[in-house]
Amino acid sequence: MTVDFEDCIKDSPRFRANIDEVETEVVEIEAKLDKLVKLCSGMIEAGKAYVSANKLFVNGVRDLSQQCKKDEMISEFLEKCGESLQEIINYHMILFDQAQRSVKQQLHNFVKEDVRKFKDTKKHFDRVREDMEIAHVKNAQAPRNKPHEVEEATSTLSITRRCFRHLALDYVLQINVLQAKKKFEILDAMLSFMHAQYSLFHQGYNLLDEIDPYMKKLAAELDQLVIDSAMEKREMEHKHATIQQRTLMQVSSPPFVFSRVNFHVALEARSGVVQWGGGNISEAL
């Protein structure tokens, strides 16, 4: 709100009410701006930590790309990922820099310079207004039978009143300028920050949109890779089952034991006589 200069000169009740309202509003807005500046500082610090963590992640992606040099598909895609993510990190750094300059620094300066100047003027204004009220009381209490004291009290009141009016005009001017500047500073700071947000996402979208065809092509290749891998897996499972079955059949066949009995039977068979249970069986060889 603005304060009327005519009310200021008259020192009307409305002027005093408006002054009290403005002073209360300035105290409240100062507290809110201080809080916002501190929150912005916290956001910037968290952003710096986020950027640092992202840089480490990008370095890890690039290291993995170098490790997979023999596989061109993996290496090429990881390299593109690293480049794109690094650009996005740069966009975030621009955003946090804008937050530092617009929201944090700009609003901090407004509070520390303009609001503080207003508060200093208010203290001076309050002292002069108090002096004028005291002069009013002394002028009213001056004994009428003592012209010298009456003249002195009247002169003091007149001087104090002129001083009050002069300072009140300056104070009202400062109030109105502060109100207008408050509006500009808050809107300008937040508008700059929102433009930075817009640039972040717009540039990020354009960046990813450029590599979108490549990612879609890679996604199609991955789909085919899944199909080929499934077929290859079934073939390997079939081959594995076949080999395993053959191995099991070989293991289950009993080995031939060449015992002493087998040895004698073989010899007797060569002589044409095989003895079973003490008897002789002749075979023509």
C-alpha positions as CSV (number, residue, x, y, z in Angstrom):
1,M,0.0,0.0,0.0
2,T,1.0,3.6,-0.5
3,V,0.7,6.5,2.0
4,D,-0.8,9.8,1.0
5,F,1.4,12.9,1.3
6,E,-1.5,15.2,2.4
7,D,-2.4,12.9,5.3
8,C,1.3,13.0,6.2
9,I,1.4,16.8,6.5
10,K,-1.8,16.9,8.5
11,D,-0.5,14.0,10.7
12,S,-4.1,12.7,10.6
13,P,-5.3,9.5,12.4
14,R,-5.6,7.8,9.0
15,F,-1.9,8.7,8.3
16,R,-0.9,7.2,11.6
17,A,-2.9,4.0,11.0
18,N,-1.5,3.7,7.5
19,I,2.1,4.1,8.9
20,D,1.5,1.4,11.5
21,E,0.1,-0.9,8.9
22,V,3.1,-0.4,6.6
23,E,5.6,-0.8,9.3
24,T,4.0,-4.1,10.4
25,E,4.0,-5.3,6.8
26,V,7.7,-4.4,6.3
27,V,8.6,-6.4,9.4
28,E,6.7,-9.4,8.2
29,I,8.0,-9.2,4.6
30,E,11.5,-8.9,5.9
31,A,11.1,-12.2,7.9
32,K,9.6,-14.0,4.9
33,L,12.4,-12.8,2.6
34,D,15.1,-13.8,5.1
35,K,13.6,-17.2,5.3
36,L,13.4,-17.5,1.5
37,V,17.0,-16.5,1.1
38,K,18.1,-19.2,3.6
39,L,15.9,-21.8,1.9
40,C,17.5,-20.8,-1.5
41,S,21.0,-21.2,0.0
42,G,20.1,-24.7,1.2
43,M,18.7,-25.5,-2.2
44,I,21.9,-24.3,-3.9
45,E,24.1,-26.3,-1.6
46,A,22.0,-29.4,-2.2
47,G,22.2,-28.7,-6.0
48,K,26.0,-28.5,-5.8
49,A,26.1,-31.9,-4.1
50,Y,23.7,-33.3,-6.7
51,V,26.0,-32.0,-9.5
52,S,29.1,-33.5,-7.8
53,A,27.4,-36.9,-7.5
54,N,26.3,-36.7,-11.2
55,K,29.8,-35.9,-12.3
56,L,31.1,-39.0,-10.5
57,F,28.3,-41.1,-12.1
58,V,29.3,-39.7,-15.6
59,N,32.9,-40.6,-14.9
60,G,31.8,-44.1,-14.0
61,V,29.8,-44.4,-17.3
62,R,32.8,-43.3,-19.3
63,D,35.1,-45.8,-17.5
64,L,32.7,-48.6,-18.3
65,S,32.6,-47.4,-21.9
66,Q,36.4,-47.7,-22.1
67,Q,36.2,-51.2,-20.5
68,C,33.7,-52.3,-23.1
69,K,35.7,-51.1,-26.1
70,K,35.6,-54.5,-27.7
71,D,31.8,-54.4,-27.8
72,E,31.1,-51.5,-30.1
73,M,27.3,-51.4,-29.3
74,I,27.9,-51.0,-25.6
75,S,30.9,-48.6,-25.9
76,E,29.2,-46.3,-28.4
77,F,26.0,-46.0,-26.4
78,L,27.8,-45.4,-23.1
79,E,29.8,-42.7,-24.7
80,K,26.7,-41.0,-26.0
81,C,25.1,-41.3,-22.5
82,G,28.2,-39.7,-20.9
83,E,28.1,-36.8,-23.3
84,S,24.4,-36.1,-22.9
85,L,24.5,-36.4,-19.1
86,Q,27.4,-34.0,-18.9
87,E,25.5,-31.5,-20.9
88,I,22.5,-31.9,-18.5
89,I,24.9,-31.3,-15.6
90,N,26.0,-28.1,-17.2
91,Y,22.4,-27.0,-17.6
92,H,21.8,-27.6,-13.8
93,M,24.9,-25.6,-13.0
94,I,23.5,-22.6,-14.9
95,L,20.2,-23.0,-13.0
96,F,21.9,-23.0,-9.6
97,D,24.0,-20.0,-10.7
98,Q,20.9,-18.1,-11.6
99,A,19.3,-19.0,-8.2
100,Q,22.4,-17.6,-6.5
101,R,22.4,-14.3,-8.4
102,S,18.6,-13.7,-8.6
103,V,16.8,-15.2,-5.7
104,K,19.6,-15.3,-3.1
105,Q,21.8,-12.3,-3.8
106,Q,19.1,-10.0,-5.2
107,L,16.6,-10.5,-2.4
108,H,19.4,-10.5,0.2
109,N,20.6,-7.1,-1.0
110,F,17.0,-5.7,-0.9
111,V,16.6,-6.8,2.7
112,K,20.0,-5.6,3.9
113,E,20.1,-2.3,2.0
114,D,16.5,-1.0,1.3
115,V,14.7,-2.5,4.3
116,R,17.5,-1.6,6.7
117,K,17.5,2.0,5.4
118,F,13.8,2.1,6.0
119,K,14.1,0.8,9.5
120,D,16.8,3.4,10.3
121,T,14.6,6.2,9.0
122,K,11.7,4.8,11.0
123,K,13.8,5.1,14.2
124,H,14.6,8.8,13.4
125,F,10.9,9.4,12.5
126,D,9.7,7.9,15.8
127,R,12.1,10.1,17.8
128,V,11.0,13.3,16.1
129,R,7.3,12.4,16.5
130,E,7.9,11.7,20.2
131,D,9.7,15.1,20.5
132,M,6.7,16.8,18.8
133,E,4.3,15.2,21.2
134,I,6.4,16.3,24.2
135,A,6.4,19.8,22.7
136,H,2.6,19.7,22.4
137,V,2.4,18.8,26.1
138,K,4.8,21.5,27.2
139,N,3.0,24.1,25.1
140,A,-0.3,23.1,26.6
141,Q,1.1,23.2,30.2
142,A,3.0,26.5,29.8
143,P,1.7,29.0,32.4
144,R,-0.2,31.8,30.7
145,N,1.0,34.3,33.3
146,K,4.5,33.7,32.1
147,P,4.7,35.0,28.5
148,H,8.4,34.1,28.2
149,E,7.8,30.4,28.9
150,V,4.7,30.4,26.7
151,E,6.7,32.0,23.9
152,E,9.5,29.5,24.3
153,A,7.1,26.5,24.4
154,T,5.3,27.8,21.3
155,S,8.6,28.3,19.5
156,T,9.8,24.8,20.4
157,L,6.5,23.3,19.2
158,S,6.7,25.2,15.9
159,I,10.3,24.1,15.2
160,T,9.5,20.5,16.2
161,R,6.4,20.5,14.0
162,R,8.3,21.8,11.0
163,C,11.0,19.2,11.6
164,F,8.4,16.5,11.9
165,R,6.6,17.5,8.7
166,H,9.9,17.6,6.8
167,L,10.9,14.2,8.0
168,A,7.4,12.7,7.6
169,L,7.5,13.7,3.9
170,D,10.8,12.0,3.5
171,Y,9.6,8.9,5.4
172,V,6.4,8.6,3.3
173,L,8.5,9.0,0.1
174,Q,10.8,6.2,1.3
175,I,7.8,4.0,2.2
176,N,6.2,4.4,-1.2
177,V,9.5,3.8,-3.0
178,L,10.2,0.8,-0.8
179,Q,6.7,-0.7,-1.6
180,A,7.3,-0.2,-5.4
181,K,10.8,-1.6,-5.2
182,K,9.7,-4.6,-3.1
183,K,7.2,-5.5,-5.9
184,F,9.9,-5.2,-8.6
185,E,12.6,-7.1,-6.7
186,I,10.4,-10.0,-5.7
187,L,8.8,-10.4,-9.2
188,D,12.1,-9.8,-11.0
189,A,14.0,-12.3,-8.9
190,M,11.4,-15.1,-9.3
191,L,10.9,-14.4,-12.9
192,S,14.6,-14.8,-13.6
193,F,14.6,-18.0,-11.7
194,M,11.6,-19.4,-13.6
195,H,13.2,-18.4,-16.9
196,A,16.3,-20.4,-15.8
197,Q,14.0,-23.4,-15.0
198,Y,12.4,-23.1,-18.4
199,S,15.8,-23.0,-20.1
200,L,17.0,-26.1,-18.1
201,F,14.1,-28.3,-19.3
202,H,13.9,-26.8,-22.8
203,Q,17.6,-27.4,-23.5
204,G,17.4,-30.8,-21.8
205,Y,14.4,-31.7,-24.0
206,N,16.2,-30.6,-27.2
207,L,19.3,-32.5,-26.2
208,L,17.5,-35.8,-25.6
209,D,15.3,-35.2,-28.7
210,E,18.4,-35.2,-30.8
211,I,19.5,-38.7,-29.7
212,D,15.9,-40.0,-29.5
213,P,16.2,-41.7,-33.0
214,Y,19.4,-43.4,-32.0
215,M,17.8,-44.6,-28.7
216,K,14.8,-45.9,-30.6
217,K,17.0,-47.8,-33.1
218,L,19.0,-49.2,-30.2
219,A,15.7,-50.3,-28.4
220,A,14.6,-52.1,-31.6
221,E,18.0,-53.9,-31.7
222,L,17.6,-54.8,-28.1
223,D,14.2,-56.3,-28.8
224,Q,15.7,-58.5,-31.5
225,L,18.6,-59.3,-29.2
226,V,16.1,-60.6,-26.6
227,I,14.5,-62.8,-29.3
228,D,17.8,-64.1,-30.5
229,S,19.0,-64.7,-27.0
230,A,15.9,-66.7,-26.2
231,M,16.3,-68.9,-29.2
232,E,20.0,-69.4,-28.5
233,K,19.1,-70.3,-24.9
234,R,16.7,-72.9,-26.0
235,E,19.3,-74.4,-28.4
236,M,21.9,-74.5,-25.6
237,E,19.4,-76.1,-23.2
238,H,18.5,-78.8,-25.8
239,K,22.2,-79.5,-26.4
240,H,22.8,-79.6,-22.7
241,A,20.0,-82.0,-22.1
242,T,21.2,-84.3,-25.0
243,I,24.8,-84.4,-23.7
244,Q,23.6,-84.9,-20.1
245,Q,21.3,-87.8,-21.2
246,R,24.1,-89.6,-23.1
247,T,26.5,-89.1,-20.2
248,L,23.9,-90.7,-17.8
249,M,23.4,-93.7,-20.1
250,Q,27.2,-94.3,-20.1
251,V,27.4,-94.1,-16.4
252,S,24.5,-96.5,-15.8
253,S,26.0,-99.4,-17.9
254,P,27.8,-101.9,-15.5
255,P,31.5,-102.3,-16.3
256,F,32.9,-105.8,-17.4
257,V,34.8,-107.4,-14.5
258,F,37.5,-109.8,-15.7
259,S,37.6,-112.2,-12.6
260,R,39.4,-115.4,-12.1
261,V,36.3,-117.4,-13.1
262,N,36.1,-115.5,-16.4
263,F,39.7,-116.2,-17.0
264,H,39.3,-120.0,-16.6
265,V,36.2,-120.1,-18.7
266,A,38.0,-118.4,-21.4
267,L,40.9,-120.8,-21.3
268,E,38.7,-123.9,-21.2
269,A,36.6,-122.5,-24.1
270,R,39.8,-122.3,-26.2
271,S,40.5,-126.0,-25.4
272,G,37.0,-127.0,-26.3
273,V,36.0,-128.1,-22.8
274,V,34.1,-126.0,-20.4
275,Q,33.5,-127.4,-16.9
276,W,30.3,-126.4,-15.1
277,G,29.8,-127.7,-11.6
278,G,32.4,-130.5,-12.0
279,G,31.0,-131.7,-15.3
280,N,32.5,-131.4,-18.8
281,I,30.9,-129.7,-21.8
282,S,32.6,-130.3,-25.1
283,E,32.3,-127.6,-27.8
284,A,33.8,-127.8,-31.2
285,L,35.9,-124.8,-31.8
